[in-house]
Amino acid sequence: MNFRAKCEKFAEHWSLKIIAHMNDYHCKLVKIQEEFVWHRHADTDEVFIVLDGAITMHFREGDVQLHAGERDMIPKGIEHNTSAQDECQIMLVETAGTINTGAAGGEKTAEDGVWIEQVVYAPHTLCMSHALGAEQHQGKTWVALAEMASCCIAWRLSRIVRGWRP
């Protein structure tokens, strides 16, 4: 996945976009600029990974500067705030359903559960009839379920060997 290409799909600041779901966690892209709000997450840690630009992580005990390629982990319950003088692109890894402003709320509270693009998991027959990987169709990204991938690869290779082409 190309993070830069995904970040080009949206312009608004403080609007988190989910790019992956792993176990009980979401990986989210967000563009930030200026200052956020002081908040905490009582039940989850957060990981901030800077993709482009620089961010200041504010804590009551002091500030931490992060630049592209750096990360910080905020333990649950720790009050924090973020700011960026210029636009900064980050990836957050946090428990699915985490509200970006915690209990603080306010105008910068992002809608939860927003994917950067709609992903539809294809049934086995669609997997076999389309090229391996993702395929765009009617504005949706179709992908094969991971557990079907090896079966689909074997089926497709067997069809190619016999001269069949989609």
C-alpha positions in Angstrom: 0.0 0.0 0.0 1.3 3.4 -0.9 0.6 5.8 2.0 1.3 8.9 -0.1 -1.2 7.8 -2.7 -3.8 7.2 0.0 -3.2 10.6 1.6 -3.8 12.2 -1.8 -7.4 10.9 -1.7 -8.5 13.4 1.0 -7.6 17.0 1.9 -9.4 17.8 5.2 -7.4 18.0 8.4 -8.3 16.0 11.6 -10.4 13.6 9.6 -9.2 10.0 10.2 -9.4 7.5 7.3 -9.1 3.8 8.0 -6.8 1.9 5.7 -6.5 -1.4 7.5 -8.2 -3.5 10.1 -6.0 -6.0 12.1 -7.5 -8.0 14.9 -9.1 -5.3 17.1 -7.1 -2.5 15.7 -7.4 0.1 13.0 -4.6 1.7 11.0 -5.8 5.3 10.1 -4.3 8.0 8.0 -4.8 11.6 9.1 -3.6 15.0 8.0 -3.0 17.5 10.8 -2.2 21.2 11.0 -2.3 23.7 13.8 -3.3 22.5 17.3 -5.7 19.7 18.3 -7.4 19.4 21.7 -6.1 18.0 25.0 -7.6 14.6 25.5 -6.9 11.0 26.8 -8.0 7.5 25.9 -8.9 5.6 29.1 -8.9 2.2 27.5 -6.4 2.1 24.7 -2.8 3.0 23.7 -2.2 4.9 20.5 0.8 4.7 18.1 1.6 7.8 16.0 3.8 7.2 12.9 4.9 10.3 11.0 4.7 9.8 7.3 5.5 13.3 6.1 6.2 16.6 7.9 6.7 17.1 11.6 4.4 16.9 14.6 4.8 18.1 18.2 3.4 15.7 20.8 2.4 17.7 23.9 2.2 16.2 27.3 1.7 17.9 30.7 5.4 17.0 31.5 6.8 18.4 28.2 6.8 18.2 24.4 8.3 15.6 22.0 9.1 16.5 18.4 8.6 13.8 15.7 9.6 13.9 12.1 8.9 11.7 9.0 9.9 8.1 9.7 9.6 8.5 13.5 6.9 7.1 15.9 5.6 7.6 19.4 3.4 5.4 21.6 0.9 7.1 24.0 -0.1 4.7 26.8 -3.8 4.6 27.7 -4.9 7.2 30.2 -2.1 9.7 29.4 -3.4 13.2 28.6 -1.9 14.5 25.3 -2.3 17.0 22.5 -0.8 17.3 19.0 0.1 20.2 16.8 1.9 20.8 13.5 3.0 24.2 12.2 2.8 22.9 8.6 0.6 20.1 7.3 1.8 16.7 8.6 0.6 13.3 7.5 0.5 10.6 10.1 -0.7 7.0 10.6 -2.4 6.1 13.8 -2.7 2.6 15.1 -5.4 2.3 17.8 -8.2 0.0 18.9 -11.1 0.0 16.5 -13.8 2.4 17.6 -11.5 4.8 19.3 -12.8 8.4 19.1 -10.0 10.8 18.2 -10.9 13.4 20.9 -11.5 10.8 23.6 -14.1 12.1 26.1 -13.1 15.7 25.4 -15.4 16.0 22.3 -15.6 19.2 20.4 -15.6 20.4 16.8 -12.5 18.3 15.9 -14.2 15.0 16.8 -14.0 12.9 13.6 -16.6 10.5 12.5 -15.7 7.0 13.5 -15.4 4.1 11.1 -14.7 6.0 7.9 -12.6 4.0 5.4 -10.5 5.9 2.8 -12.2 3.8 0.1 -14.9 1.2 0.3 -13.5 -2.3 0.4 -15.7 -5.2 -0.5 -14.4 -8.7 0.2 -15.1 -10.8 -2.8 -16.6 -14.3 -2.7 -14.6 -17.2 -4.0 -16.2 -17.1 -7.5 -15.3 -13.4 -7.9 -11.8 -14.1 -6.8 -11.4 -16.8 -9.5 -12.9 -14.6 -12.2 -10.8 -11.5 -11.6 -7.1 -10.8 -11.6 -5.2 -11.5 -8.4 -5.1 -8.6 -6.1 -7.5 -5.6 -6.0 -9.8 -4.7 -8.9 -11.8 -1.4 -9.3 -15.5 -2.0 -10.3 -18.3 0.5 -9.9 -16.2 2.7 -7.5 -15.5 -0.1 -5.1 -12.2 -1.9 -4.4 -12.8 -5.7 -4.6 -10.2 -7.9 -2.8 -10.1 -11.6 -2.2 -10.3 -12.9 1.3 -6.8 -13.8 2.6 -7.8 -17.4 3.4 -8.9 -17.9 -0.2 -5.8 -16.5 -1.8 -3.8 -19.7 -2.1 -6.8 -21.5 -3.5 -7.4 -18.8 -6.1 -3.8 -18.7 -7.1 -3.7 -22.4 -7.7 -7.0 -22.4 -9.6 -5.9 -19.4 -11.8 -2.5 -21.0 -12.5 -4.2 -24.3 -13.5 -6.5 -22.4 -15.9 -3.6 -20.4 -17.4 -1.5 -23.6 -18.0 -4.5 -25.0 -19.9 -4.7 -21.9 -22.1 -7.7 -20.2 -20.5 -7.7 -16.4 -20.3 -10.2 -14.2 -18.4 
